[in-house]
Amino acid sequence: MNVLRFFDKIEDKVRGRLSRYPLIYAFLGGVGVVVFWRGVWHFTDFLSASFLLRESESSTIDLANGLDGLLSILVGTILLLLTGLFVSNFIGNEIIISGIKGDKKVSEKTEVELKQETSAIQKTEEKIERILKHVDQLDHKVIEYLEKINSRLDKK
């Protein structure tokens, strides 16, 4: 538990510093993603070659390719964890939020549920429009009131 807290604090510090330099942050995140997937690719190639060579009873498997893939996976994972991009890159925020809320996946929702959500969104948008109109009207009234006050002050 202390180990998780330690790495969480490191991640917070790294993200805090990198957020001041968005280009560097994006570059490191991109490198982390590429290195991670490069490792997955190479290690999968190694496993595939190992399996195929075992089937053919050949003994010439290059262990360095497997270690290279594992090292890339490790380095990519560390970069992504330090930058706080590991989970969001592979899962995404919307999926995490829907999981917390207990929502179904869109593919699991029925047509009725989707129509209800669409209707709720439309009603919310209509309410927002009404509020914006009301704010606009209040804005005009305040301007008229200030103009009246200014005209009275000018007369004095």
ZATIDO-494165 format. One record per residue (C-alpha): z, y, x; residue in three letters; residue number from 1. Coordinates in steps of 0.05 Angstrom, whole numbers, plus 5000, padded with zeros to 4 digits. Layout:
Z,Y,X,ala,NUM
...
# end
This chain:
5000,5000,5000,met,1
5016,5048,5057,asn,2
4949,5031,5089,val,3
4912,5050,5025,leu,4
4951,5115,5021,arg,5
4936,5130,5094,phe,6
4861,5120,5085,phe,7
4863,5160,5020,asp,8
4894,5219,5057,lys,9
4842,5214,5112,ile,10
4786,5213,5060,glu,11
4815,5275,5026,asp,12
4818,5312,5093,lys,13
4747,5292,5112,val,14
4719,5310,5044,arg,15
4756,5376,5045,gly,16
4727,5395,5112,arg,17
4657,5370,5097,leu,18
4654,5406,5031,ser,19
4651,5471,5070,arg,20
4587,5446,5104,tyr,21
4545,5416,5048,pro,22
4484,5402,5092,leu,23
4525,5362,5142,ile,24
4561,5328,5085,tyr,25
4495,5307,5053,ala,26
4468,5285,5121,phe,27
4528,5241,5136,leu,28
4526,5212,5065,gly,29
4452,5197,5072,gly,30
4462,5165,5140,val,31
4519,5123,5112,gly,32
4476,5098,5054,val,33
4417,5081,5100,val,34
4460,5047,5153,val,35
4497,5007,5099,phe,36
4432,4982,5067,trp,37
4401,4969,5135,arg,38
4460,4923,5150,gly,39
4452,4888,5083,val,40
4378,4878,5097,trp,41
4387,4852,5168,his,42
4445,4807,5150,phe,43
4407,4778,5091,thr,44
4348,4765,5138,asp,45
4395,4730,5186,phe,46
4424,4687,5130,leu,47
4355,4671,5105,ser,48
4330,4652,5175,ala,49
4393,4610,5186,ser,50
4382,4573,5122,phe,51
4308,4561,5133,leu,52
4318,4540,5205,leu,53
4373,4492,5185,arg,54
4326,4462,5134,glu,55
4273,4453,5189,ser,56
4326,4426,5238,glu,57
4310,4480,5289,ser,58
4367,4508,5330,ser,59
4340,4576,5351,thr,60
4380,4625,5308,ile,61
4392,4694,5339,asp,62
4466,4708,5327,leu,63
4456,4780,5350,ala,64
4415,4795,5287,asn,65
4472,4772,5243,gly,66
4524,4812,5282,leu,67
4477,4873,5281,asp,68
4474,4869,5205,gly,69
4549,4861,5197,leu,70
4562,4919,5245,leu,71
4514,4963,5205,ser,72
4548,4944,5140,ile,73
4615,4960,5171,leu,74
4593,5027,5200,val,75
4558,5047,5135,gly,76
4618,5027,5094,thr,77
4665,5068,5138,ile,78
4620,5129,5134,leu,79
4614,5124,5058,leu,80
4689,5112,5049,leu,81
4708,5170,5094,leu,82
4661,5218,5058,thr,83
4684,5193,4990,gly,84
4614,5172,4970,leu,85
4621,5096,4970,phe,86
4639,5086,4897,val,87
4600,5144,4868,ser,88
4537,5123,4907,asn,89
4538,5051,4882,phe,90
4569,5057,4814,ile,91
4561,5129,4792,gly,92
4608,5176,4757,asn,93
4584,5164,4686,glu,94
4597,5089,4690,ile,95
4667,5101,4719,ile,96
4683,5152,4663,ile,97
4656,5106,4609,ser,98
4698,5049,4637,gly,99
4761,5091,4636,ile,100
4746,5113,4564,lys,101
4731,5041,4545,gly,102
4660,5058,4522,asp,103
4606,5006,4515,lys,104
4544,5007,4558,lys,105
4485,5040,4524,val,106
4449,4973,4523,ser,107
4508,4943,4484,glu,108
4512,4998,4432,lys,109
4481,4987,4364,thr,110
4431,5034,4334,glu,111
4484,5060,4286,val,112
4531,5076,4343,glu,113
4477,5113,4381,leu,114
4458,5153,4318,lys,115
4532,5171,4308,gln,116
4537,5195,4380,glu,117
4473,5235,4373,thr,118
4499,5266,4308,ser,119
4566,5283,4341,ala,120
4530,5316,4399,ile,121
4485,5356,4352,gln,122
4545,5380,4311,lys,123
4580,5401,4376,thr,124
4518,5440,4397,glu,125
4515,5474,4329,glu,126
4589,5494,4335,lys,127
4576,5522,4404,ile,128
4517,5563,4378,glu,129
4561,5591,4321,arg,130
4615,5609,4372,ile,131
4564,5643,4417,leu,132
4537,5683,4358,lys,133
4608,5703,4339,his,134
4623,5724,4411,val,135
4558,5764,4411,asp,136
4578,5800,4347,gln,137
4646,5815,4376,leu,138
4613,5841,4438,asp,139
4570,5889,4396,his,140
4631,5913,4357,lys,141
4669,5926,4422,val,142
4610,5966,4449,ile,143
4606,6006,4384,glu,144
4681,6019,4387,tyr,145
4677,6041,4459,leu,146
4619,6087,4443,glu,147
4659,6119,4387,lys,148
4718,6130,4433,ile,149
4673,6160,4487,asn,150
4641,6207,4437,ser,151
4709,6231,4413,arg,152
4732,6242,4484,leu,153
4669,6281,4499,asp,154
4682,6327,4440,lys,155
4751,6344,4465,lys,156
# end
